[in-house]
């Protein structure tokens, strides 16, 4: 298939382009190639490429950035997604949208299913939900809600990593502490594993809304400390602090565990446990930096 991936220089976009590229012809589109807020440019690029599927991962993914500039967040995450969806329809391409666990309110005490009510607690969550609904208005589409991401990144001098794990390992390597939320419970998503599952679902033609992460549940503190141990650092240097004391503008969910019911009901395997994926990622990351 001919696949276009937006946001290809981002954390998830990089992994999506890499994985889809192993079996398909991929156009990896960065912001330099396509500004999704420019509807005319989006139409022009997709009309030229004529993709069969557009995997849309571009957008503002930092909740603090979104909270501090709601207008810009909606312009990029919602209106930008609408531009992509409309341009894709014009060339008869199907759309895969990368959504987020932030569409929920964080008040449940059992895993969220794809059928649970969506009541976003942040500007970021509201932009992702509106975009998700825009894409899903076309039945022949996919939306995947993912959790905190880790995975390989496109090398870029001076680029600030959005990767929760890489950021922490960098601080520990510099002799600093890494302060994370101690009471933020959810899933963890290895970008390469998630991309492989998305490719499998897309190839099957089973449209729909899916929750997607690696198997298992963890707090951000548990995730970061496990990464520190795997990398040979002192996990005690990862300091837990209550979410309420983190002082972040964008609200995070204390409880964001997602059940992957739709994947399982459609007959797809859930990605391997997050501990196994993290071990692979940390090993590869440490090897790359030696």
Helices and strands as residue ranges (DSSP letters): E 2-6, H 11-20, E 25-29, H 39-49, E 53-56, H 63-68, H 70-73, I 74-79, H 80-90, E 94-100, G 101-103, H 123-136, E 142-146, E 148-150, H 164-173, E 178-181, E 185-186, E 188-190, H 191-204, E 208-211, E 214-215, E 218-219, H 220-230, G 235-237, E 238-241, G 243-245, H 261-265, E 271-273, H 274-289
